[in-house]
Amino acid sequence: MADAPSSLVLNKPISAQVVNEGATYGPLNLASFIQDSKGEKIYFRAEILDGSPLPKGLICTTEGIINGIPAKNTQGAYRIVVIAVTDEAEELTAEFDLTIKARISLDETELFRKLKAEVWEALGKNLPLPEMSDVLSRPITAVEIYYLLQRFATLTIWDVYNLNYPGEKTVLNLEGANPHYTIYDRGCCLVGAPKDLFSHERTLEDALQAARVMAREVYKRGWVIEFAGFDKMVRASWVELQHLADKHGKALEILHYDPSPEDRKIYAVQAKTKGSTPSI
């Protein structure tokens, strides 16, 4: 007698994940991808394809939540294997790509370490704070500027042939919207911006998720579009539009944007994960 088919089902492929060293990752809820048709409890674990544990700083709970902060020197590309098991010994495996990029942060030089020590000493002894002119007058580096751009990242997607001036902001409540971002409809464009500029909970992945949601909305509207904003949000939106074109057989026209080799590589990897054939 043939074995009965497994009740575990992969509802949709797990999309490729990207995070920086030292940045908060997740939570990625595996239960939204793998479910049991009988309603049985599922126990999850995750590991690298070669059987080694997840990169240091990341964990997978038995409930299927992957989160954490990638540790120093974890930068690299990983193929992650997810194993889901039920009490009835049903088992299902799924894979996805995880890319950990280099830390984007300000270098903590000897000057900053010395200044911090002096500040804490002054506060502890109720003394005047140390002179900060050396810190405030030093040249700003390109890394610091890019760090600020990422922290305050915004994205605007223009409806190119709508020549009206941007109108009043209307907040859109879109499916999959990120809790740390607000998406506005201004008639001739959509704008995605952080809700709280100084939030320590917001990560780069929040910005990318908002960009993907915006891409899905403009695709639904059928606009001819042009991007303006943070480069990684633009990339995430462009990649999402390519997946939508593959799914529906129709590409959205995008003006004045030449995808980089890295853009195309990310799209190709994700398309393979989704089981589709890249169209470009």
Backbone as a ProteinNet text record, in pm:
[ID]
protein_1_A
[PRIMARY]
MADAPSSLVLNKPISAQVVNEGATYGPLNLASFIQDSKGEKIYFRAEILDGSPLPKGLICTTEGIINGIPAKNTQGAYRIVVIAVTDEAEELTAEFDLTIKARISLDETELFRKLKAEVWEALGKNLPLPEMSDVLSRPITAVEIYYLLQRFATLTIWDVYNLNYPGEKTVLNLEGANPHYTIYDRGCCLVGAPKDLFSHERTLEDALQAARVMAREVYKRGWVIEFAGFDKMVRASWVELQHLADKHGKALEILHYDPSPEDRKIYAVQAKTKGSTPSI
[TERTIARY]
83.8	0	88.4	60.1	142	128.3	236.6	232.9	142.4	70.4	-15.9	70	25.6	103.7	118.2	228.9	253.7	151.4	112.5	17.2	86.9	219.9	294.4	299.8	275	266.8	350.4	431.3	502.2	411.3	347.1	249.8	313.8	433.3	504.3	652.4	738.4	882.3	924.4	1025.5	1078.7	1170.9	1139.6	1214.9	1356.6	1446.4	1584.7	1587.2	1676.5	1685.8	1821.1	1819.4	1941.9	1947	2063.1	2080.4	2226.5	2253.8	2391.7	2441.2	2570.6	2629.8	2595.2	2557.4	2528.7	2391.3	2311	2175	2074.9	1965.9	1861.6	1794.9	1786.2	1722.1	1592.7	1491.9	1367.8	1268.4	1166.7	1153.4	1102.6	1160.9	1110.7	1027.9	898	806.2	790.1	855	849.5	710.3	629.3	493.7	405.2	445.7	368.1	398.5	504.1	541.1	506.9	521.7	498.8	384.3	283.5	168	130.4	48.9	4.2	-145.4	-182.1	-322	-414.5	-357.7	-438.2	-445.1	-372.6	-371.4	-280.9	-190.7	-99.4	5.7	55.2	160.9	288.9	358.2	481.2	599.3	707.1	830.2	935.5	1002	1096.2	1240.2	1331.2	1471.8	1532.7	1645.2	1709.8	1860.2	1927.5	2072.4	2125.3	2255.5	2318.3	2319	2321.9	2309.8	2410.3	2528.8	2629.7	2607	2497.7	2465.9	2514.8	2590.3	2639	2529.1	2543.3	2439.5	2424.8	2316	2296.1	2413.1	2439.9	2548.4	2536	2648.6	2650.2	2568.3	2483.2	2396.7	2253.5	2228.9	2093.4	2044.9	1915.3	1856.6	1726.3	1686.7	1555.6	1484.8	1369.6	1294.4	1215.8	1172.2	1093	958.2	916	791.2	810.6	934.9	960.1	994.2	1046.4	1086.2	1238.4	1286.1	1429	1453.5	1541.3	1576	1711.5	1752.4	1880	1957.7	2086.1	2176.7	2302.7	2326.7	2446.1	2573.3	2656.2	2777.7	2886.2	2990.7	3105.2	3166.2	3210.2	3275.4	3180	3050	2954.7	2919.2	2980.4	2949.6	2967.8	2870.1	2879	2742.7	2742.3	2618.3	2595.9	2476	2443.7	2318.6	2317.3	2196.1	2142.2	2023.7	1964.7	1862	1868.7	1772.9	1680.4	1551.1	1450	1389.6	1383.5	1322.5	1200.4	1086.2	961.2	914.3	878.5	837.8	713.1	620.4	500.3	511.9	416	413.3	394.4	336.1	313.5	432	544.7	670.5	666.2	568.9	571.9	686.1	755	869.3	871.2	911.5	923.6	1044.6	1121.7	1235.9	1215.5	1269.2	1265.5	1396.3	1433.8	1560.2	1538.6	1627.6	1626.6	1767.5	1791.9	1922.9	1925.7	2033.1	2055.6	2187.9	2183.5	2304.9	2328.8	2445.3	2484.6	2591.7	2560.2	2652.4	2735.8	2836.9	2927	2852.2	2899.3	2840.5	2850	2739.6	2740.8	2728.5	2838.7	2837.2	2952	2947.7	3055.3	3171	3292	3407.8	3426.4	3440.8	3463.9	3613.9	3665	3807.5	3849.5	3982	4036.1	3981.1	3956.7	3902.4	3766.7	3679.4	3545.9	3552.2	3638.6	3649.7	3697.8	3795.7	3847.2	3739	3664.1	3558.8	3449.8	3409.1	3305.8	3350.5	3477.2	3528.2	3525.7	3563.3	3564.4	3423.4	3328.2	3189.7	3134.4	3156.4	3105.5	3172.3	3300.8	3370.6	3314.2	3289.1	3234.4	3095.7	3013	2878.1	2883.1	2976	2986	3033.6	3116	3172.1	3105.4	2998.7	2924.4	3015.4	3100.5	3193.1	3144.5	3195.8	3158.1	3195.2	3114.9	3143.2	3267.5	3342	3464.6	3435.7	3538.7	3528.7	3509.1	3409.7	3376.2	3409.9	3486.3	3513.9	3590.1	3681.7	3758.2	3667.7	3567.4	3475.1	3384.9	3332.4	3236.4	3301.4	3431	3497.3	3565	3569.6	3638.2	3558.9	3624.6	3554.7	3457.2	3344.2	3245.6	3287	3282.1	3324.7	3207.1	3239.4	3136.4	3055.5	3122.3	3051.7	2945.1	2978.5	2883.1	2763.2	2789.1	2679.5	2587.3	2646.4	2563.6	2485.3	2547.7	2478.3	2353.3	2366	2250.8	2144.2	2187.7	2092.3	2012.1	2079.6	2010.1	1916	1958	1873.8	1746.2	1757.4	1643.4	1589.8	1605	1574.6	1428.6	1409.8	1276.4	1277.7	1158.6	1144.7	1021.9	1039.3	927	918.8	799.6	777	677.9	724.2	645.3	562.3	441.1	358.1	398.7	488	558.1	464.1	356.3	269.6	158.9	162.5	71.5	146.4	112.4	187.1	133.9	40	-12	92.3	83.1	169.2	126.8	221.7	182.8	75.5	-32.8	-145.1	-129.4	-238.6	-239.1	-201.1	-134.8	-91.3	-209	-229.3	-329	-256.3	-273	-206.3	-272.2	-190.3	-240.2	-219.5	-321.5	-311	-304.1	-183.3	-163.4	-129	-166.8	-136	15.4	61.2	203.7	281.9	211.2	279.2	364.8	476.7	568.5	528.2	530	485.4	574	697.4	788.5	785.2	705.8	699.6	555.9	541.5	412.8	423.8	322.6	318.9	207.4	245.2	150.1	118.5	-5.6	-48.3	-62.9	13.7	4.8	-45.4	-119	-177.8	-84	20.1	115.5	233.6	234	343.9	303.5	377.8	370.3	499.4	488.7	604.5	607.5	721.5	741.8	843.9	806.6	895.6	885.3	993.8	989.8	888.4	819.9	726.3	800.7	910.7	990.1	1135.6	1186.5	1321.8	1426.4	1403.3	1506.1	1479.3	1392.9	1362.7	1484.5	1516	1625.2	1576.7	1445.8	1390.6	1386.9	1387.5	1377.4	1508.3	1501.7	1619.9	1610.6	1716.9	1717.5	1609	1585.6	1483.7	1345.3	1317.8	1189.6	1174.3	1281	1277.8	1255.3	1322.9	1309.1	1168.9	1110.9	974.4	876.6	894.4	808.3	821.4	943.9	967.2	895.9	897.5	830	678.3	624.5	480.1	444.2	526.1	501.6	506.5	601.6	612.9	486.6	433.1	311.8	193.7	189.1	78.3	87.3	206.8	216.7	197.4	237	212.2	62.8	-8.3	-154	-217.5	-159.9	-214	-172.1	-66.9	-24.8	45.9	110.8	180	304.8	342.9	479.5	554.7	665.4	720.4	864.6	902.8	1040.6	1068.5	1188.5	1225.5	1300.9	1286.8	1371.4	1382.4	1504.9	1518.3	1641.2	1640.7	1754.4	1779.6	1905.8	1938.7	1891.3	1900.2	1860.9	1709.1	1634.5	1489	1450.5	1521.3	1496.6	1521.8	1634	1667.1	1558.4	1514.6	1412.7	1283.8	1248.2	1126.8	1141.9	1258.6	1282	1276	1342.1	1341.7	1198.7	1122	983.4	901.7	925	852.1	888	1011.8	1050.1	976.8	962.8	889.9	742.3	685.7	545.4	528.6	626.8	621.5	628	712.8	721.6	589.6	528.3	405.1	286.9	276.7	158.3	182.6	307.9	336.2	335.9	350	350.3	440.7	538.1	633.2	585	614	583.2	696	662.4	765.1	830.9	965.2	1041.7	1138	1128.5	1213	1335.7	1445.5	1567.7	1624.6	1614	1676.7	1746.3	1877.2	1957	1999.9	1938.2	1972	2119.4	2179.4	2321.1	2336.5	2458.6	2480.1	2435.1	2451.9	2407.3	2255.7	2185.8	2039.3	1996.2	2056.9	2019.8	2052.6	2163.5	2202.3	2100.4	2060.4	1962	1831	1788.9	1665.1	1675.1	1787.9	1803.3	1800.3	1867.8	1870	1729.8	1657.2	1521.9	1427.4	1445.1	1360.1	1380.2	1505.7	1534.6	1468.3	1472.7	1408.7	1258.5	1200.3	1057.1	1016.2	1117.8	1087	1050.5	1083.2	1052.3	1179.2	1166.4	1280.9	1299.7	1418	1440.1	1417.1	1348.5	1315	1421.8	1519.9	1627.5	1761.4
-118.7	0	125.2	218.6	338.3	426.5	491.5	583.5	701.8	747.9	864.2	988.2	1083.9	1205.9	1285.6	1356.1	1436.9	1549.4	1580.1	1688.9	1824.1	1823.7	1949.2	2008.3	2137.9	2203.5	2331.6	2351.5	2477.5	2567	2664.1	2749.2	2839.5	2887.1	2974.9	2966.4	2986.6	2980.8	3088.5	3057.6	3155.5	3248.6	3376.3	3472.9	3491	3532.6	3558.5	3670.6	3656.6	3750.7	3821.5	3950.7	4030.7	4110	4111.2	4186.1	4226.3	4329	4371.4	4317.1	4293.9	4260	4368.9	4327.1	4423.5	4484.5	4450.7	4504.6	4401.2	4447.6	4356	4289.3	4157.6	4082.3	4018.6	4023.7	3953.7	4035	3965.4	3819.1	3768.8	3659.1	3586.1	3470.7	3472.7	3371.8	3258.4	3146.6	3033.1	2971.9	2992.3	2936.7	3001.3	3117.6	3179.1	3115.9	3033.4	2965.6	2816	2755.1	2611.2	2588.3	2513.9	2486.2	2338.4	2293.5	2153.9	2150	2074.6	2070.5	2008.6	1930.9	1870.1	1957.5	2068	2155.5	2107.2	2013.1	1960.8	2066.4	2060.6	2152.3	2119.9	2224.3	2206.7	2255.8	2180	2217.9	2247.7	2360.7	2405.7	2403.4	2386	2413.2	2459.3	2527.8	2578.8	2567.9	2543.8	2529.5	2567.6	2583.2	2607.5	2476.8	2488.6	2371.8	2262	2299.8	2196.8	2132.3	2169.6	2109.5	2187.6	2294.8	2375.1	2469.3	2520.7	2607.5	2737.1	2809.3	2940.1	3031.6	3131.7	3225.3	3280.2	3298	3343.6	3470.1	3467.5	3582.8	3561.7	3460	3429.7	3299.9	3293.9	3173.1	3141.5	3015.3	2971.8	2902.6	2954.3	2892.1	2772.8	2685.3	2569.9	2613.4	2735.6	2788.2	2842.3	2849.9	2892.5	3038.8	3101.8	3242.1	3250	3307.6	3331.7	3480.4	3511.2	3650.9	3658.2	3780.6	3800.5	3914.4	3922.6	4024.5	3953.8	3947.4	3879	3934.9	3845.5	3885.5	3932.6	3988.5	4032.2	3913.7	3938.3	3838.2	3729.5	3757.7	3662.1	3698.5	3803.8	3847.6	3733.2	3718.1	3613.5	3572.8	3479.7	3427.1	3285.7	3259	3130.5	3071.6	2940.9	2868	2803.9	2846.9	2802	2691.7	2587.1	2477	2482.5	2480.6	2479.3	2339.4	2282.2	2150.1	2166.3	2122.6	2130.1	1988	1960.2	1826.1	1837.2	1739.9	1736.3	1623.3	1619	1511.7	1375.4	1373.6	1247.4	1208.9	1278.4	1249.1	1284.9	1366.2	1420.6	1520.8	1526.3	1616.7	1682.3	1809.4	1884.9	1975.7	1986.8	2078.2	2184.4	2302.2	2412.2	2488.3	2559.5	2632.2	2777.3	2863.2	3001.2	3058.5	3168.3	3233.2	3343.8	3348.2	3453.5	3520.6	3651.7	3729.1	3822	3809.8	3900.7	3993.5	4122	4220.3	4283.3	4356.7	4419.2	4519.9	4536.2	4632.9	4773.1	4846.5	4988.1	5064.8	5117.9	5188.5	5286.7	5371	5466.5	5396.8	5417.8	5359.7	5423.6	5339.5	5389.5	5405.9	5523.9	5550.2	5575.9	5588.5	5617.2	5748.8	5844.9	5973.7	5956.9	5875.3	5855.1	5776.7	5678.2	5600.8	5689.5	5775.6	5866.5	5965.5	6018.6	6115.3	6050.7	5928.6	5861.4	5840.5	5800.2	5778.2	5907.7	6019.2	6149	6194.6	6169.7	6209.2	6133.6	6002.1	5922.1	5961.2	5992.4	6035.1	6167.9	6259.9	6389.8	6376.3	6290.1	6270.5	6206.7	6111	6042	6131.7	6231.7	6320.9	6457.9	6472.9	6599.2	6715.5	6689	6789.1	6840.2	6952.4	7001.2	6897.8	6889.6	6795.7	6839.3	6744.6	6778.3	6856.1	6924.8	7001.9	6907	6936.9	6848.7	6909.9	7019.9	7090.3	7002.9	6918.2	6832.4	6735.4	6682.6	6588.5	6659.5	6775.7	6846	6907.4	6934.6	7000.7	6903.9	6775.9	6681.4	6658.9	6624	6601.7	6483.8	6497.6	6389.5	6292.8	6162.7	6063	6018.2	5958.2	5906.1	5795.1	5714.5	5606.5	5662.7	5772.1	5834	5891.9	5954.2	6009.4	5898.2	5787.5	5676.5	5613.4	5607.1	5554.8	5637.8	5770.4	5857.4	5840.6	5827.3	5804.4	5677.2	5574	5448.3	5462.5	5532.5	5549	5627.2	5724.8	5810.3	5781.6	5657.9	5622.2	5647.6	5710.4	5730.7	5687.7	5666.4	5629.5	5698.8	5756.9	5813.7	5742.4	5697.7	5637.7	5727.4	5784.2	5882.1	5815.7	5865.6	5832.5	5930.2	5885.7	5976.2	6063.2	6007	6082.4	6159.3	6158.8	6243.6	6373.4	6480.2	6604.9	6698.1	6650.5	6732.9	6749.2	6860.4	6883.1	6787.5	6736.6	6646	6706.9	6629.8	6678.4	6649.5	6661.2	6634.4	6488.3	6466.5	6331	6249.4	6132.3	6037.8	5911.1	5871.4	5751.4	5627.2	5538.2	5413.1	5299.7	5221	5101	4980.1	4946.2	4842	4709.2	4601.8	4467.6	4449.4	4399.4	4376.4	4500.1	4609.8	4734.6	4714.6	4785.9	4772.9	4868.2	4822.3	4907.2	5028.4	5027.1	5138.8	5241.3	5215.2	5305.4	5346.3	5471.2	5519.7	5538.5	5490.9	5508.5	5607	5716	5820.7	5816.5	5846.3	5866.9	6017.6	6074.4	6217.5	6244	6146.6	6162.7	6124	6202.4	6175.2	6090.6	6052.1	5970.2	5902.3	5797.8	5734.8	5766.3	5792.7	5825.2	5733	5667.4	5584.6	5650.6	5674	5744.1	5683.3	5687.8	5633.6	5707.4	5633.7	5697	5774	5718	5780.7	5780.9	5899.1	5907.9	5852.2	5863.7	5829	5696.3	5614	5484.4	5392.3	5327.1	5230	5090.8	5074.6	4944.8	4926.5	5037	5028.9	4980.9	4887.4	4832.7	4855.2	4820	4830.4	4743.1	4625.6	4536.5	4599.3	4684.1	4754.5	4845.1	4915.2	5002.4	4922.1	4807.7	4725.1	4666.7	4627.6	4575.1	4681.6	4805.7	4915.1	4937.8	4928.5	4947.5	4840.9	4715.8	4608.2	4629.5	4674.9	4702.8	4813.8	4918.1	5027.3	4977.1	4887.5	4832.4	4756.9	4679.1	4603.2	4696.9	4809.3	4903.1	4973.6	5018.8	5087.5	4988.9	4862.8	4762.3	4743.1	4739.2	4725.1	4842.9	4961	5080.5	5092.7	5018.3	5018.8	5145	5213.7	5337.5	5310.2	5411.3	5421.2	5499.8	5446.2	5502	5549.3	5626.8	5670.3	5670.3	5625.6	5616.9	5740.8	5772.2	5871.1	5831.6	5823.1	5787.3	5703.6	5640	5561	5443.1	5420.4	5323.6	5182.2	5139.3	5002.1	4985	5090.1	5084.3	5079.5	5156.8	5153.1	5012.5	4953.1	4816.9	4718	4722.3	4628.5	4643.7	4768.2	4793.7	4740.5	4764.7	4716.2	4564.2	4496.3	4350.1	4297.4	4359.2	4315.8	4330.7	4437.6	4458.8	4352.1	4303.7	4196.4	4066.9	4038.1	3918.3	3928.9	4047.2	4066.6	4048.9	4096.2	4078	3930	3854.5	3710.1	3641.3	3684.1	3620.5	3648.8	3774.2	3814.9	3828.3	3810.8	3813.9	3952.2	4054.3	4191.2	4275.8	4342.2	4424.8	4568.8	4632.4	4774.1	4854	4962.3	5045.1	5134.3	5126.9	5204.5	5293.6	5424.7	5519.3	5556.8	5579	5635.5	5551.5	5420.7	5333.7	5218.7	5209.6	5103.4	5008.3	4890.9	4799	4759	4755.5	4719.3	4567.4	4518	4372.7	4312.6	4387.1	4337.2	4326.6	4425.3	4418.9	4290.5	4266.3	4150.4	4018.8	4018.8	3897.7	3866.7	3969	3948	3898.9	3960.1	3917.6	3771.8	3735.2	3599.1	3496.4	3528.1	3436.2	3419.5	3529.1	3521.5	3449.5	3473.8	3406.2	3255.3	3213.6	3070.2	3013.7	3090.1	3047	3032.4	3124.3	3121.6	3016.2	2955.9	2852.8	2906.9	3034.4	3092.8	3111.9	3143.5	3166.6	3315.1	3370.8	3514.4	3557	3669.9	3715.9	3806.6	3845.7	3932.8	3877.3
0	0	0	-88.4	-102.1	20.6	55.6	168.7	137.7	239.7	222.4	202.6	121.5	99	228.2	239.6	358.9	369.5	493.9	515.5	523.8	528.9	530.8	391.4	382	251.3	252.9	147.8	127.3	44.1	108.9	40.3	-64.1	-34.7	-127.3	-96.2	-196.3	-170.7	-70.7	8	102.3	25	25	-54	-0.1	-87.7	-47.5	56.3	153.4	264	260.9	297.3	298.3	428	493	617.6	628.6	706.2	730.9	864.7	873.7	1002.4	1104.5	1223.4	1328.3	1323.3	1220.2	1209.5	1258.4	1313.4	1360.3	1241.2	1245.5	1136.6	1185.6	1100	1125.5	1204.3	1256.7	1251.5	1116.4	1069.3	954	1007.8	979.1	1031.7	931	957.3	864.9	856.8	960.4	960.6	855.4	803.8	696.6	561	555.8	431.6	435.9	553.2	567.3	664.9	620.9	705.5	694.4	789.1	790.2	759.3	656.7	613	717.9	811.4	917.3	1042.6	1038.7	1155.2	1266.9	1234.9	1336.8	1372.8	1495.8	1537.9	1462	1418.1	1341.1	1424.4	1419.1	1487.2	1379.8	1394.2	1291.1	1343.2	1249.8	1275.6	1142.8	1151.2	1030.3	1045.6	933.7	934.1	796.8	786.9	657.4	578.1	445.8	358.3	392.6	439.9	471.2	608	676.1	804.9	925.5	903.5	1015.5	1065.1	1186.8	1243.1	1164.4	1191.5	1130.9	1164.4	1080.5	1111.2	1252.9	1317.2	1456.5	1474.2	1575.5	1603.2	1560.5	1475.8	1429.7	1493.2	1523.1	1580.5	1508.5	1517.7	1468.8	1584.8	1625.6	1734.2	1679.9	1769.6	1726.2	1668.9	1702	1645.9	1505.1	1458.7	1321.1	1305	1408.4	1398.9	1387.9	1276.3	1260.3	1282.2	1376.8	1401.2	1468.1	1501.7	1567.3	1505.2	1539.9	1487	1438.5	1306.6	1256.7	1319.9	1369	1440.5	1343.9	1401.5	1322.1	1248.3	1126.7	1040.9	991.9	987.8	928.6	785.1	733.4	597.3	497.6	405.6	304.9	253.6	158.7	100.1	151.8	200.7	261.5	196.9	184.8	145.5	272.7	314	439.1	412.1	492.1	482.2	603.5	578.7	684.3	690.5	809.4	828.1	918.1	867.4	943.5	972.6	1099.6	1142.5	1229	1214.8	1298.6	1400.2	1492.2	1592.2	1527.2	1407.8	1336.5	1249.1	1272.3	1201.2	1053.8	1013.3	877.6	870.6	757.7	745.7	609.2	608.6	483.1	495.1	388.6	387	279.4	304.4	208.6	220.1	116.7	116.6	75.5	122.2	75.4	87.9	16.8	18.1	122	197.8	297	265.2	246.6	221.7	339.5	400.9	508.7	452.5	451.5	396.4	507.1	465.1	561.1	647.7	767.7	860.3	801.1	808.9	773.3	902.5	947.6	1074.9	1079.4	1179.3	1198.2	1269.2	1220.7	1287.4	1424.3	1525.6	1659.5	1678.3	1645.5	1652	1795.4	1811	1943.5	1998	1907.7	1950.3	2016.4	1955.4	2010.8	2141.8	2148.4	2271.2	2386.5	2357.2	2459.2	2503.1	2404.9	2436.8	2522.2	2488.1	2567	2711.3	2726	2861.5	2942.1	2876.7	2945.7	2981.4	2890.7	2917	3036.5	3039.7	3151.8	3283.6	3276.9	3397.6	3448.2	3354.8	3393.5	3454.3	3394.2	3447.3	3586.2	3603.1	3731.8	3843.7	3810.9	3912.4	3913.2	3831.5	3824.9	3783.6	3683	3632	3496	3445.4	3311.4	3205	3101.6	2993.3	2916.6	2858.6	2786.3	2658.7	2609.7	2486.3	2367.4	2284.3	2172	2037.5	2036.6	1910.4	1811.6	1863.6	1772.1	1697.8	1768.6	1705.3	1605.6	1644.3	1560.1	1436.1	1443.2	1330.9	1235.3	1270	1181.8	1053.3	941.8	814	823.5	754.8	748.3	638.1	665.6	567.4	481	367.3	276.9	343.2	425.5	495.3	587.7	656.3	748.4	673	557.7	477.9	429.9	383.6	335.7	450.2	566.1	684.7	714.3	708.4	733.5	624.8	499.8	391.6	416.1	464.4	492.3	610.7	714.9	832.9	800.3	709.9	678.1	537.8	492.6	353.8	316.1	200.2	143.3	-2.9	-57.1	-198.2	-255.6	-374.3	-448.8	-583.2	-619	-751.1	-824.8	-935.6	-1009.5	-1119.8	-1138.6	-1254.3	-1363.5	-1454	-1544.7	-1627.9	-1676.9	-1768.1	-1696.7	-1563.5	-1486.9	-1457.6	-1526.3	-1516.1	-1408.6	-1327.9	-1219.6	-1109.4	-1038.1	-922.9	-811.1	-731.4	-621.5	-532.4	-507.6	-429.4	-281.2	-209.5	-66.1	-39.1	73.4	108	161.5	100.5	148.9	192.2	316.6	365.4	306.5	250.4	194.7	294.5	312.5	396.6	304.6	262.6	163.1	228.5	161.8	211.6	220.4	333.7	351.6	393.3	424.2	460.4	585.5	589.7	702.6	814.4	939.8	1050.8	1075.2	1023.2	1045.7	932.1	827.9	712.3	682.3	636.9	587.3	436.9	363.7	218.6	186.4	119	84.2	-65	-97.8	-235.9	-255.7	-351.3	-378.3	-519.5	-572.7	-705.1	-816.6	-836.2	-944.1	-897.1	-770.6	-719.5	-589.7	-555.6	-424.2	-350.5	-221.5	-140.2	-19	3.9	122.5	213	339.2	431.6	570.7	649.4	786.7	872.7	960.6	1052.9	1161.1	1208.9	1314.7	1269.3	1233.9	1180.8	1275.9	1405.5	1501.8	1573.2	1514.2	1573.9	1566.6	1677.9	1679.6	1638.6	1623.4	1586.2	1434.7	1359.5	1214.2	1153.2	1059.5	992.9	843.1	774.2	628.4	567.8	623.1	568.6	573.4	673.6	679.1	557.5	521.6	403.8	276.3	265.4	144.6	133.9	247.2	245.1	197.9	245.5	201.6	51.5	0	-142.8	-225.3	-177.7	-251	-253.6	-141.3	-134.9	-232.6	-239.9	-334.4	-478	-506	-641.2	-680.2	-586.8	-617.3	-645	-573.1	-592	-727.3	-767.3	-896.8	-1011.3	-990.8	-1095.3	-1114	-1002.6	-1008.7	-1083.2	-1066.6	-1131.9	-1278.3	-1316.5	-1456	-1499.2	-1407	-1441	-1525.8	-1603.8	-1655	-1548.1	-1496.5	-1373.6	-1385.8	-1284.5	-1266.3	-1115.8	-1078.6	-938.2	-891.5	-762.3	-696.4	-549.9	-498.5	-357.7	-329.9	-214	-167.7	-260.1	-296.2	-400.3	-369.6	-243.6	-211.5	-214.2	-184.8	-198.1	-345.4	-427.5	-572.2	-625.8	-583.5	-628.4	-589.3	-462	-414.2	-493.6	-525	-603	-745.1	-806.4	-943.7	-948.7	-853	-850.7	-835.1	-746.8	-726.8	-854.2	-928.1	-1054.3	-1158.3	-1156.7	-1250.4	-1215.1	-1085.2	-1044.6	-1082.5	-1069.5	-1108	-1259	-1335.6	-1481	-1517.7	-1447.7	-1472.3	-1439.6	-1329.6	-1283.2	-1374.9	-1421.5	-1497.3	-1647.2	-1690.8	-1833.7	-1895.2	-1812.2	-1864.4	-1777.6	-1842.8	-1768.7	-1762.5	-1649.4	-1634.6	-1699.1	-1767	-1830.2	-1725.3	-1717.4	-1620.4	-1697.2	-1676.2	-1747.7	-1665.9	-1735.6	-1677.6	-1563	-1578.2	-1479	-1549.9	-1528.5	-1588.8	-1477.9	-1467.4	-1357.7	-1362	-1245.7	-1234.7	-1239.9	-1261.4	-1255.6	-1122.5	-1011.4	-881.3	-876.4	-934.9	-942.4	-1013.7	-1128.7	-1209.7	-1138.4	-1064.5	-991.9	-882.9	-806.7	-700.3	-759.3	-868.5	-934.9	-980.4	-1041.6	-1092.8	-979.8	-868.2	-753.9	-696.7	-681.3	-627.3	-722.5	-852.3	-950.6	-944	-926	-913.7	-789.6	-679.1	-554.6	-571.9	-649.1	-672.8	-775	-841.3	-939.6	-1075.4	-1103.3	-1233.2	-1311.8	-1440.9	-1527.4	-1545.8	-1511.3	-1528.3	-1672.2	-1688.6	-1824.1	-1879.1	-1795.7	-1845.3	-1799
[MASK]
++++++++++++++++++++++++++++++++++++++++++++++++++++++++++++++++++++++++++++++++++++++++++++++++++++++++++++++++++++++++++++++++++++++++++++++++++++++++++++++++++++++++++++++++++++++++++++++++++++++++++++++++++++++++++++++++++++++++++++++++++++++++++++++++++++++++++++++++++++++++

